[in-house]
Amino acid sequence: MQPPKTGISYFGNRNPRHFAVDLKEIVSHHCNFVLHTFSENDQQFYKESVAEMIALTKAAGLECHLDPWGVGRVFGGECYSRFALHNIETCQILPDGQMAPAVCLNHPRFLEFMYKWIDDACEIGAEALFWDEPHFYIDLKDRSRFPIWFCCCTTCASLFKKEYGLAIAEAEAESIIRFKEDSVVDFLEKLCVYAQSKALRNTVCLLPFKDDRIGISNWSRVAAIAELQTLGTDPYWMFFKKDVNAFVGDFSREVAALCDQFGKEAQIWLQAYKIEKGKEEELRQAAAVAYAAGIRNFAAWSYYGNAYMSYNRSDDPQRVWDVLGEIYADLHRGDLER
């Protein structure tokens, strides 16, 4: 039987000397892989620094995964996109004609940029790539602004007209939803194919939505990508103000079933940021319900309860970090209990 996979995301520091200290804690908290973020800013200014951190990660015996954090604002992450600022003609256009602060994933120039990102990820030593919450732009704080969130930029308008024979703004909801889904799946498939050609493994983490007005509802299309090894999601129950057992349990069972059907590895992310004081033990509940659903690949966002990012800091980061370490220890012993 394969040992469980237990990972942590790491960002906010680009000093390898500092990371070497944090890495000792990561190892002592029973992690066996680290997800390093690799934003556009990192790619431009910290490429060699991240390479040093990756080398340290491997030297400690841990796997190294790389995340295009906030790249193009197509992927999850709290950072801005230089590519969007310097290539505004590639940005998404919302249904009301407003330009979104995010690149359109259908634009061929962005795909070229992503291929270069993969080249750099391979060069600095990544072993796997983590396609983090790929999505068309949506403002989660104002999600009811449009009946359906979609892009009507020149590229999308042309592709939609070619496929459906009419303007995207005049189309029925079903066609727009299908077009968005096709676009995301096609984009991911191209990235996965190119990454695999570089001997890199692929993981996709989908946003925990089943509302096709704002996300992808047919996850089986992503799971069916041949070059994909791992499929996961991040049901952050406290962030979305959901019941931990129901929210994490439902998505864990769905991901586990899909991965069993398509021969992939199932992954669930635990919320280890913005945890309210006194609720740290909910991490244990989340891990247990996912484990009961068959999940053996766990990761948590992020290192040390996200203490270094005030926007998403947990109330008691040390306690969050310690509880996560206890959970990971239990997972490796095979005696995780709710």
C-alpha positions as CSV (number, residue, x, y, z in Angstrom):
1,M,0.0,0.0,0.0
2,Q,1.3,3.4,-1.0
3,P,1.8,5.9,1.9
4,P,-0.5,8.9,1.9
5,K,0.6,12.1,0.2
6,T,0.7,15.1,2.6
7,G,1.6,18.5,1.2
8,I,1.7,22.1,2.0
9,S,1.8,25.2,-0.2
10,Y,4.6,27.7,0.4
11,F,4.7,31.3,-0.8
12,G,5.4,34.8,0.5
13,N,9.2,34.3,0.9
14,R,11.8,34.3,-1.7
15,N,14.9,34.1,0.6
16,P,16.3,30.5,0.3
17,R,18.1,30.9,3.6
18,H,14.8,31.6,5.3
19,F,13.1,28.8,3.5
20,A,15.8,26.4,4.7
21,V,14.6,27.1,8.3
22,D,10.9,26.7,7.4
23,L,11.7,23.5,5.5
24,K,12.8,21.9,8.8
25,E,9.3,22.6,10.2
26,I,7.7,21.3,7.0
27,V,9.5,18.0,7.4
28,S,8.8,17.8,11.1
29,H,5.1,18.3,10.4
30,H,5.1,15.2,8.2
31,C,4.8,16.7,4.8
32,N,6.2,14.8,1.9
33,F,5.6,17.4,-0.9
34,V,5.7,21.1,-1.2
35,L,3.7,23.2,-3.6
36,H,5.8,26.3,-4.4
37,T,4.0,29.2,-6.1
38,F,5.6,30.6,-9.2
39,S,3.8,33.8,-10.2
40,E,4.6,36.2,-13.1
41,N,6.6,38.3,-10.6
42,D,8.6,35.2,-9.5
43,Q,9.2,34.2,-13.1
44,Q,10.5,37.7,-14.0
45,F,12.4,38.6,-10.8
46,Y,12.9,35.5,-8.6
47,K,13.4,32.6,-11.0
48,E,16.8,31.6,-9.7
49,S,15.7,32.1,-6.1
50,V,12.8,29.7,-6.6
51,A,15.1,27.3,-8.2
52,E,17.3,27.3,-5.1
53,M,14.2,26.7,-2.9
54,I,13.2,23.8,-5.2
55,A,16.6,22.3,-4.9
56,L,16.4,22.5,-1.1
57,T,13.0,20.9,-1.2
58,K,14.3,17.9,-3.2
59,A,17.5,17.6,-1.0
60,A,15.2,17.2,2.0
61,G,13.5,14.3,0.3
62,L,10.3,16.0,-0.6
63,E,8.6,16.2,-4.0
64,C,8.3,19.6,-5.5
65,H,5.1,20.9,-7.3
66,L,4.8,24.3,-9.0
67,D,1.7,26.5,-9.2
68,P,1.1,29.3,-11.8
69,W,-0.2,31.4,-8.9
70,G,-2.4,34.2,-10.3
71,V,-0.8,33.9,-13.7
72,G,-3.0,35.9,-16.1
73,R,-5.5,36.0,-13.3
74,V,-6.7,32.8,-15.0
75,F,-5.4,30.8,-12.1
76,G,-6.0,31.2,-8.4
77,G,-3.8,33.5,-6.3
78,E,-3.7,36.9,-4.7
79,C,-1.4,38.7,-7.1
80,Y,-1.8,40.8,-10.2
81,S,-0.9,40.0,-13.8
82,R,1.9,41.8,-15.5
83,F,0.9,40.0,-18.7
84,A,-2.6,41.5,-18.6
85,L,-1.3,45.0,-17.9
86,H,1.1,44.8,-20.9
87,N,-1.3,43.0,-23.2
88,I,-4.7,44.6,-22.5
89,E,-6.0,43.5,-25.9
90,T,-5.8,39.9,-24.6
91,C,-8.0,40.7,-21.5
92,Q,-11.5,39.3,-21.0
93,I,-14.5,41.4,-21.8
94,L,-17.4,41.0,-19.5
95,P,-21.1,40.7,-20.7
96,D,-21.6,44.5,-20.1
97,G,-18.6,45.4,-22.1
98,Q,-16.3,46.1,-19.2
99,M,-12.7,44.9,-19.4
100,A,-11.9,42.3,-16.7
101,P,-8.5,42.4,-14.9
102,A,-7.7,38.9,-16.3
103,V,-6.4,37.5,-19.6
104,C,-8.7,35.4,-21.8
105,L,-7.6,31.8,-21.7
106,N,-8.7,31.5,-25.4
107,H,-6.2,34.1,-26.6
108,P,-3.3,32.4,-28.5
109,R,-0.7,34.8,-27.2
110,F,-1.6,33.7,-23.6
111,L,-1.2,30.1,-24.5
112,E,2.3,30.9,-25.9
113,F,3.1,32.6,-22.6
114,M,2.0,29.6,-20.6
115,Y,4.2,27.3,-22.7
116,K,7.1,29.6,-21.7
117,W,6.0,29.3,-18.1
118,I,6.1,25.6,-18.4
119,D,9.6,25.8,-19.9
120,D,10.8,27.8,-17.0
121,A,9.1,25.5,-14.5
122,C,10.9,22.6,-16.0
123,E,14.2,24.4,-16.1
124,I,14.1,25.3,-12.3
125,G,13.4,21.7,-11.3
126,A,9.6,21.2,-10.8
127,E,8.5,17.6,-10.8
128,A,4.8,18.3,-11.2
129,L,2.6,21.2,-12.2
130,F,-0.5,22.3,-10.3
131,W,-3.1,23.9,-12.5
132,D,-4.7,26.0,-9.8
133,E,-8.4,26.8,-10.1
134,P,-8.5,27.5,-13.9
135,H,-11.4,29.8,-14.6
136,F,-13.0,32.6,-16.6
137,Y,-13.1,35.8,-14.5
138,I,-15.7,36.1,-11.8
139,D,-16.1,38.5,-8.9
140,L,-17.1,36.1,-6.1
141,K,-18.3,39.1,-4.0
142,D,-20.7,40.1,-6.7
143,R,-21.4,36.7,-8.3
144,S,-25.1,37.6,-9.1
145,R,-24.0,40.6,-11.3
146,F,-24.6,38.5,-14.4
147,P,-27.0,35.5,-15.0
148,I,-23.9,33.9,-16.6
149,W,-20.3,35.1,-16.3
150,F,-18.6,34.8,-19.7
151,C,-16.0,36.6,-21.9
152,C,-17.1,38.3,-25.1
153,C,-13.7,39.5,-26.3
154,T,-12.8,39.5,-29.9
155,T,-11.2,36.0,-29.7
156,C,-14.2,34.4,-27.9
157,A,-16.7,36.2,-30.1
158,S,-14.9,34.8,-33.2
159,L,-14.6,31.3,-31.8
160,F,-18.2,31.2,-30.7
161,K,-19.5,32.6,-34.0
162,K,-17.6,29.9,-35.9
163,E,-18.9,27.1,-33.6
164,Y,-22.5,28.2,-33.1
165,G,-23.2,30.6,-36.0
166,L,-24.3,33.6,-34.0
167,A,-23.0,36.2,-31.6
168,I,-22.2,35.0,-28.1
169,A,-24.3,37.9,-26.6
170,E,-27.3,36.6,-28.5
171,A,-26.9,33.0,-27.6
172,E,-28.9,30.9,-25.1
173,A,-27.4,30.1,-21.8
174,E,-26.8,26.4,-22.6
175,S,-24.6,27.3,-25.6
176,I,-22.6,29.8,-23.6
177,I,-22.0,27.4,-20.8
178,R,-20.9,24.7,-23.2
179,F,-18.5,27.1,-24.9
180,K,-17.0,28.1,-21.6
181,E,-16.5,24.5,-20.6
182,D,-15.0,23.6,-24.0
183,S,-12.6,26.5,-23.7
184,V,-11.4,25.6,-20.2
185,V,-11.0,21.9,-21.1
186,D,-9.2,22.6,-24.3
187,F,-6.8,25.1,-22.5
188,L,-6.0,22.6,-19.8
189,E,-5.5,19.7,-22.3
190,K,-3.0,21.8,-24.2
191,L,-1.1,22.7,-21.1
192,C,-1.1,19.1,-19.8
193,V,0.1,17.7,-23.2
194,Y,3.0,20.2,-23.3
195,A,3.9,19.6,-19.6
196,Q,4.0,15.9,-20.1
197,S,6.3,16.4,-23.2
198,K,8.7,17.9,-20.6
199,A,8.4,14.9,-18.3
200,L,6.3,16.9,-15.8
201,R,3.2,15.4,-14.1
202,N,-0.1,17.3,-14.1
203,T,-2.6,18.1,-11.3
204,V,-5.8,20.1,-11.8
205,C,-7.5,21.6,-8.9
206,L,-11.1,22.8,-9.7
207,L,-13.0,25.4,-7.8
208,P,-15.6,23.8,-5.5
209,F,-18.6,25.0,-7.5
210,K,-21.3,23.0,-9.2
211,D,-22.9,26.1,-10.6
212,D,-22.4,26.2,-14.3
213,R,-23.2,29.9,-14.5
214,I,-19.8,30.6,-12.9
215,G,-17.7,27.5,-13.2
216,I,-17.4,24.0,-14.7
217,S,-20.2,21.6,-13.7
218,N,-19.1,18.6,-15.8
219,W,-15.9,17.7,-14.1
220,S,-15.7,14.4,-15.9
221,R,-14.4,16.2,-19.0
222,V,-11.4,17.4,-17.1
223,A,-10.9,14.0,-15.5
224,A,-10.8,12.5,-19.0
225,I,-7.7,14.4,-20.1
226,A,-5.3,11.6,-20.9
227,E,-2.2,13.6,-19.8
228,L,-3.7,14.4,-16.3
229,Q,-2.4,12.3,-13.4
230,T,-4.2,13.9,-10.4
231,L,-7.6,15.7,-10.1
232,G,-8.6,17.6,-7.0
233,T,-10.6,20.4,-5.5
234,D,-10.3,22.8,-2.5
235,P,-13.6,22.8,-0.5
236,Y,-12.6,25.5,1.9
237,W,-15.6,25.2,4.2
238,M,-14.9,28.1,6.5
239,F,-14.2,30.5,3.6
240,F,-17.5,29.6,1.9
241,K,-19.3,29.4,5.2
242,K,-20.4,25.8,4.7
243,D,-20.8,22.8,7.0
244,V,-17.4,21.1,7.1
245,N,-18.7,17.5,7.0
246,A,-21.2,18.1,4.2
247,F,-19.1,20.4,2.0
248,V,-15.8,18.5,2.3
249,G,-17.5,15.1,2.2
250,D,-19.6,15.8,-0.9
251,F,-16.7,17.0,-2.9
252,S,-14.4,14.3,-1.7
253,R,-16.8,11.6,-2.7
254,E,-17.3,13.2,-6.1
255,V,-13.6,13.6,-6.8
256,A,-12.9,10.0,-5.5
257,A,-15.6,8.6,-7.8
258,L,-14.4,10.5,-10.9
259,C,-10.8,9.5,-10.3
260,D,-11.7,5.9,-9.8
261,Q,-13.7,6.0,-13.1
262,F,-10.9,7.7,-15.1
263,G,-7.9,6.1,-13.4
264,K,-6.6,9.3,-11.8
265,E,-5.4,10.1,-8.3
266,A,-7.8,12.1,-6.1
267,Q,-6.6,15.1,-4.1
268,I,-8.3,17.2,-1.5
269,W,-7.0,20.5,-0.2
270,L,-7.6,21.4,3.5
271,Q,-8.2,25.0,4.5
272,A,-5.4,26.1,6.8
273,Y,-5.8,29.8,6.3
274,K,-8.3,32.3,7.8
275,I,-9.2,29.7,10.5
276,E,-11.2,31.3,13.3
277,K,-9.7,30.9,16.8
278,G,-11.2,27.9,18.6
279,K,-12.2,26.1,15.3
280,E,-8.8,24.7,14.5
281,E,-10.1,21.1,15.2
282,E,-12.4,21.4,12.1
283,L,-9.3,20.6,10.1
284,R,-9.3,17.2,11.6
285,Q,-13.0,16.8,10.7
286,A,-12.3,17.8,7.2
287,A,-9.4,15.4,6.8
288,A,-11.4,12.5,8.4
289,V,-14.4,12.9,6.1
290,A,-12.2,13.1,3.1
291,Y,-10.2,10.0,4.2
292,A,-13.5,8.1,4.7
293,A,-14.3,9.0,1.1
294,G,-11.1,7.3,0.0
295,I,-8.8,10.3,-0.3
296,R,-5.1,9.5,0.3
297,N,-3.6,12.6,-1.3
298,F,-3.9,15.7,1.0
299,A,-2.6,19.2,0.8
300,A,-3.2,22.3,2.8
301,W,-3.2,26.0,2.1
302,S,-0.9,27.1,3.5
303,Y,2.3,26.9,5.5
304,Y,2.0,28.0,9.2
305,G,-1.7,28.9,9.0
306,N,-1.0,31.6,6.5
307,A,0.5,33.8,9.2
308,Y,2.6,35.8,6.7
309,M,-0.4,37.1,4.7
310,S,-2.5,39.4,6.9
311,Y,-5.5,39.2,4.4
312,N,-5.8,35.4,4.9
313,R,-4.1,34.9,8.3
314,S,-5.6,32.4,10.7
315,D,-6.4,33.8,14.1
316,D,-4.0,31.4,15.8
317,P,-1.6,30.3,13.0
318,Q,0.6,28.3,15.4
319,R,-2.3,26.2,16.5
320,V,-3.5,25.6,12.9
321,W,0.0,24.5,11.9
322,D,0.3,22.2,14.9
323,V,-3.1,20.6,14.3
324,L,-2.2,20.0,10.6
325,G,1.0,18.3,11.7
326,E,-0.9,16.1,14.0
327,I,-3.3,15.2,11.2
328,Y,-0.5,14.3,8.8
329,A,1.2,12.2,11.5
330,D,-2.1,10.3,12.0
331,L,-2.5,9.8,8.2
332,H,1.0,8.3,8.0
333,R,0.2,6.0,10.9
334,G,-3.1,5.1,9.4
335,D,-5.2,5.9,12.4
336,L,-6.9,9.2,11.5
337,E,-10.2,9.5,13.5
338,R,-12.9,12.1,13.4
